[in-house]
Amino acid sequence: MQTTTMISLQSSKVHVSSSSGFALAAFVRDQCNALKKPYKYEFAIPFWIQRMHVLPGNKTLYCPVEKVATTFWRRVIYQANHRSVIRHPYQVSIYMALSQNFHYPDKEQSAETLKSDFKFFFVRNPFHRILSAYIDKIFVPNPQFWDQFGRHSIQMFRKNDSRLCYHDATFSEFVQFVVWSVGHLKNIDPHFLPATEMCVPCTMDYSFIGKMESFSDDIYPVLEKIQLGTAIPVLKEDLNEFSNIDALQDSIFSPYGWKLEILQCMSWYEALRRVWRKLQMRGLIDVDHKFLLDKKAAEKLSKENFLEIAKRAWKESDVNKLKKQKIDVFIEMYRSVPINVLKKFVTAYKIDFHLYNYDPSPQEIFNRTLSYTRHNFADFRN
């Protein structure tokens, strides 16, 4: 049940369809009617127009929200453009998905002209979305975001800092930077801009709003709507395996592409240890599977061999144990953030908590007396 939030929820008077994504879109439309000023940013509408992806035939519009399965939906767009040769989205590589030429609404088109199209986007609990951004963009070796996010997090919220690299920003420092950025409208980035600001659902009449938490159910009505139903049987059979192997490969292969930049900040051994810890934090490899390589072996390890080691560990990991481990990591990371900062975080994302019916005060992170298993994955000294 939804606990106390910053804005009182209005009772929904809309018909709830059998698909949660259609029901949530209707719920959001109903809630928007009661909001006088749903957006903070003056550029909200132009920002939406510049980001919306037009699928083939101009019948479907997708608004990407970073850290909410955007790569998957860009794969879907690629498949929609290559229907005769692509059976399912995971046959599309990440590079192919992200480097394709996307079509956007003409700048001359007003929001009114787009109301007849099928429009959709996906949302995610803000707490989980920001933790995912930290793990993928700062904790794991990623020089671009070390400079982009880590620099601000450390320079603004760490005393007596002098360094060339910003590879060890803590989660608490990152959350403080995100809260400051959203609150002051400065250094805004799509990886942590509130979903409501990115896709303006109180202005646009979305047909479907899916949730990351019910992703394995919510993707299918959209695929049916855009006439990619042939991919559904394959995904229903193997979605979990496809997504996990894809996460393993992307987490391991990407740092190899940035190796020269990474080595300016840390040893390759430490970089690969961080990748392994990321996979544990993501709930892909359990804590009992230690990173057993020494420094010499790490230097010689190819990305293909590293992937095979990670796949074996993933297959040997207990699913139930991984679920608990992922929850423990979530609690541990947010327990590192001061309560007063968490309250500011809730304020910064109050519109997302409100519209998409997420709990803004989960007891597992606000009640510091509750017990959990501490893993210390993100302790840079460990």
C-alpha positions in Angstrom: 0.0 0.0 0.0 1.2 3.5 -0.8 2.5 5.3 2.3 2.5 9.0 3.1 3.7 11.0 0.1 4.4 14.6 -0.6 1.2 15.0 -2.6 -2.1 13.4 -1.6 -3.3 10.9 -4.2 -6.7 11.5 -5.8 -9.0 8.5 -6.2 -8.8 7.1 -9.7 -12.2 7.2 -11.5 -10.9 5.6 -14.7 -11.7 2.1 -16.1 -8.8 -0.3 -15.3 -8.0 -2.5 -18.3 -6.6 -6.0 -18.0 -3.1 -4.7 -18.9 -1.3 -2.7 -16.2 0.4 -0.4 -18.7 -3.0 0.8 -20.1 -4.3 1.1 -16.5 -1.4 3.1 -15.3 -1.7 5.5 -18.3 -5.4 6.0 -17.4 -4.5 6.5 -13.7 -1.9 9.1 -14.7 -4.4 11.0 -16.8 -6.8 11.1 -13.9 -4.1 12.3 -11.5 -2.9 15.0 -13.9 -6.3 16.6 -13.8 -5.7 17.5 -10.2 -2.2 18.9 -10.6 -1.9 22.7 -11.2 1.8 22.7 -12.1 3.1 19.2 -13.0 6.5 20.3 -14.4 9.3 22.3 -13.0 11.3 22.8 -16.2 10.5 25.5 -18.7 12.1 23.4 -21.5 9.9 20.4 -20.7 7.8 20.4 -23.9 10.7 21.2 -26.3 12.8 18.6 -24.5 10.1 16.0 -25.1 9.8 16.8 -28.8 13.5 16.5 -29.3 13.7 13.1 -27.6 10.6 11.2 -28.8 11.4 8.3 -31.1 9.1 7.8 -34.1 8.7 4.1 -35.0 8.2 3.1 -38.7 5.1 4.3 -40.3 4.8 7.3 -37.8 2.1 5.3 -36.0 3.9 4.8 -32.7 5.9 7.2 -30.5 8.3 6.2 -27.8 9.7 8.5 -25.1 13.0 7.1 -23.7 13.7 7.4 -19.9 17.3 6.5 -19.3 18.0 3.6 -16.9 14.5 2.2 -17.8 15.2 -0.4 -20.5 16.0 2.2 -23.2 18.4 -0.1 -25.0 15.7 -2.8 -25.2 13.3 -0.4 -26.8 15.9 0.9 -29.2 16.5 -2.7 -30.2 12.8 -3.0 -30.8 12.9 0.0 -33.1 15.7 -1.6 -35.0 13.8 -4.8 -35.3 10.7 -2.8 -36.5 12.9 -1.4 -39.3 14.3 -4.9 -40.2 11.3 -7.2 -39.7 12.4 -9.7 -42.4 15.7 -10.5 -40.8 15.3 -9.9 -37.0 13.3 -12.4 -35.0 13.5 -10.8 -31.6 15.2 -7.7 -30.1 18.1 -9.4 -28.5 19.4 -10.4 -31.9 20.2 -6.7 -32.3 23.6 -5.8 -30.7 23.8 -2.8 -28.3 26.0 -1.0 -30.9 23.4 -1.5 -33.7 20.6 -0.4 -31.4 22.3 2.8 -30.2 24.0 3.8 -33.5 20.9 3.6 -35.8 19.4 6.7 -37.2 16.4 7.6 -35.1 13.4 9.6 -36.4 12.1 12.4 -34.3 8.9 14.5 -34.6 9.3 17.5 -36.9 10.1 20.6 -34.8 7.2 22.3 -36.6 4.8 19.7 -35.2 3.0 20.8 -32.1 2.0 18.5 -29.3 -1.6 18.6 -30.5 -0.7 17.0 -33.9 0.7 14.0 -32.1 -2.3 13.1 -30.0 -3.6 10.5 -32.5 -0.5 8.3 -32.3 0.1 5.4 -30.0 2.6 6.7 -27.4 4.3 4.9 -24.6 7.1 5.1 -22.1 8.4 3.1 -19.2 9.0 4.3 -15.6 11.0 2.9 -12.6 11.0 3.4 -8.9 13.3 6.5 -8.5 15.2 4.8 -5.7 16.1 1.9 -7.9 16.7 4.1 -11.0 19.3 6.3 -9.3 21.0 3.3 -7.7 21.3 1.7 -11.2 22.7 4.9 -12.6 25.4 4.9 -9.9 26.4 1.3 -10.3 26.5 1.5 -14.1 28.0 4.9 -14.6 30.3 5.5 -11.6 31.0 2.4 -9.6 31.8 0.3 -12.7 34.8 1.6 -14.7 33.3 4.3 -16.9 35.7 7.3 -17.5 33.1 9.4 -19.3 30.7 9.4 -16.4 33.5 9.5 -13.8 34.2 12.9 -15.3 30.6 13.8 -15.9 29.0 12.6 -12.6 31.9 11.6 -10.3 33.6 15.0 -10.7 30.6 17.0 -9.5 29.8 14.5 -6.8 33.3 14.7 -5.3 34.0 18.3 -5.8 30.7 19.5 -4.3 30.3 17.0 -1.5 33.8 16.0 -0.3 36.2 18.1 1.7 39.8 18.7 0.9 39.8 17.0 -2.5 42.6 17.2 -5.0 42.8 14.6 -7.8 42.9 14.0 -11.5 40.5 11.1 -11.6 37.0 11.0 -10.0 36.5 7.2 -10.0 35.6 6.8 -6.3 32.6 8.9 -5.7 30.5 7.3 -3.1 26.8 6.6 -3.5 26.0 9.1 -0.8 28.0 11.8 -2.7 26.2 10.9 -5.9 22.8 11.1 -4.4 23.6 14.5 -2.9 24.7 15.7 -6.4 21.5 14.4 -8.0 19.3 16.1 -5.4 21.2 19.4 -5.9 21.0 19.1 -9.7 17.3 18.4 -9.8 16.6 21.0 -7.1 18.7 23.8 -8.8 18.0 22.9 -12.4 21.7 22.7 -13.1 23.9 19.9 -14.7 20.7 18.1 -15.5 21.2 14.7 -17.2 18.6 12.3 -18.7 20.0 9.5 -16.5 18.5 11.2 -13.4 16.0 13.7 -14.7 12.5 12.8 -13.3 10.6 10.7 -15.8 7.6 13.1 -15.6 9.8 16.0 -16.8 11.2 13.9 -19.6 8.0 12.6 -21.1 5.4 15.2 -19.9 2.5 12.8 -19.4 0.3 15.6 -18.1 0.5 17.3 -21.5 0.7 14.3 -23.8 -2.0 11.7 -23.9 0.0 8.5 -23.5 -1.7 5.2 -24.4 0.6 3.0 -22.3 2.9 3.6 -19.4 4.8 0.4 -18.4 6.9 -0.2 -15.3 10.4 -1.7 -15.0 9.1 -3.7 -12.0 6.6 -5.5 -14.3 8.7 -5.3 -17.4 8.3 -9.0 -18.3 4.5 -8.5 -18.5 4.3 -5.0 -19.8 6.4 -5.4 -22.9 4.0 -7.7 -24.7 1.0 -5.4 -25.2 3.4 -2.9 -26.8 4.9 -5.4 -29.1 1.4 -6.5 -30.1 0.4 -2.9 -30.8 3.4 -2.2 -33.0 2.9 -5.5 -34.9 5.9 -7.4 -33.5 3.9 -10.1 -32.0 6.1 -12.8 -33.6 8.8 -12.0 -31.1 6.5 -12.6 -28.1 6.8 -16.5 -28.0 10.6 -16.3 -28.1 10.8 -13.7 -25.4 8.3 -15.4 -23.1 10.5 -18.5 -23.3 13.9 -16.9 -22.9 13.6 -13.3 -21.8 15.3 -13.8 -18.5 18.2 -15.6 -20.1 18.5 -13.1 -22.9 18.6 -10.1 -20.6 21.0 -11.7 -18.1 23.5 -12.7 -20.7 23.2 -9.3 -22.4 23.9 -7.6 -19.0 26.9 -9.8 -18.4 28.4 -9.1 -21.9 27.8 -5.4 -21.8 29.2 -5.0 -18.3 32.4 -6.9 -19.3 33.0 -5.8 -22.9 32.4 -2.1 -22.4 35.4 -1.5 -20.0 37.7 -3.2 -22.4 36.8 -0.5 -24.9 37.9 2.2 -22.4 41.0 0.4 -21.1 43.5 3.2 -21.9 41.4 5.8 -20.1 40.7 3.5 -17.2 44.4 2.7 -16.7 45.1 6.4 -16.1 43.0 6.1 -12.9 43.4 2.5 -11.6 45.1 -0.9 -12.3 43.4 -3.3 -14.7 43.1 -5.7 -11.9 41.0 -3.2 -9.8 38.9 -2.4 -12.9 38.0 -6.0 -13.4 37.3 -6.5 -9.7 34.8 -3.6 -9.9 33.1 -5.2 -12.9 32.8 -8.5 -10.9 31.3 -6.6 -7.9 28.9 -4.8 -10.2 27.6 -8.1 -11.4 27.1 -9.1 -7.8 25.4 -5.8 -7.0 23.1 -6.4 -9.9 22.1 -9.8 -8.6 23.7 -11.8 -11.4 26.5 -13.5 -9.5 26.2 -14.5 -5.8 28.5 -13.5 -3.1 30.1 -16.9 -2.7 31.6 -16.6 -6.2 34.8 -14.7 -5.4 36.9 -12.8 -8.0 39.8 -15.3 -8.0 42.1 -13.8 -10.6 45.4 -12.3 -9.4 46.9 -9.1 -10.9 49.0 -11.0 -13.5 46.1 -13.1 -14.7 43.9 -10.1 -14.9 46.3 -8.3 -17.2 46.2 -11.3 -19.6 42.5 -12.0 -19.5 40.6 -11.4 -22.7 37.0 -10.1 -22.6 35.8 -13.3 -24.1 37.4 -15.4 -21.4 36.2 -13.1 -18.7 32.6 -13.4 -20.1 32.9 -17.2 -19.9 34.0 -17.1 -16.3 31.1 -14.8 -15.5 28.6 -17.0 -17.3 29.7 -20.0 -15.3 29.3 -18.1 -12.0 25.9 -16.8 -13.1 24.6 -20.3 -14.0 25.9 -21.7 -10.7 24.3 -19.0 -8.6 21.2 -19.7 -6.6 18.2 -17.6 -7.9 16.6 -17.1 -4.5 19.9 -16.1 -2.9 20.5 -13.6 -5.7 17.1 -12.0 -5.1 17.9 -11.5 -1.4 21.4 -10.3 -2.2 20.1 -7.6 -4.5 17.7 -6.4 -1.8 20.5 -6.3 0.7 22.6 -4.2 -1.7 19.7 -1.8 -2.2 19.3 -1.4 1.6 23.0 -1.1 2.2 23.6 1.6 -0.4 20.7 3.7 0.7 21.6 3.3 4.4 24.8 5.0 3.5 22.8 8.2 2.7 21.9 10.5 5.6 18.2 10.6 6.3 18.0 14.4 5.7 19.4 13.8 2.2 16.9 11.0 1.6 14.1 13.3 2.4 15.4 15.8 -0.1 15.6 13.0 -2.6 11.9 12.2 -2.1 11.1 15.9 -2.6 13.1 16.0 -5.8 11.2 13.0 -7.3 7.9 13.6 -5.6 6.0 13.9 -8.9 7.3 10.5 -10.1 6.5 8.9 -6.7 3.0 10.4 -7.0 2.0 9.7 -10.6 3.4 6.2 -10.9 2.3 5.1 -7.4 5.7 4.3 -5.8 6.3 4.3 -2.1 8.4 7.4 -1.2 9.4 6.2 2.2 10.3 2.5 2.2 10.9 1.3 5.7 13.9 -0.8 4.8 15.9 2.3 4.1 14.3 4.9 6.4 14.0 2.7 9.5 17.7 2.2 10.3 16.9 -0.3 13.1 15.8 -3.1 10.7 18.4 -5.7 10.1 19.9 -6.8 6.7 23.0 -8.6 5.4 25.9 -6.2 4.7 28.2 -7.2 1.8 30.4 -4.1 1.4 30.5 -4.5 -2.4 30.9 -0.7 -2.9 33.6 -0.2 -0.3 36.5 1.1 -2.4 38.9 0.2 0.4 37.9 -3.4 0.4 
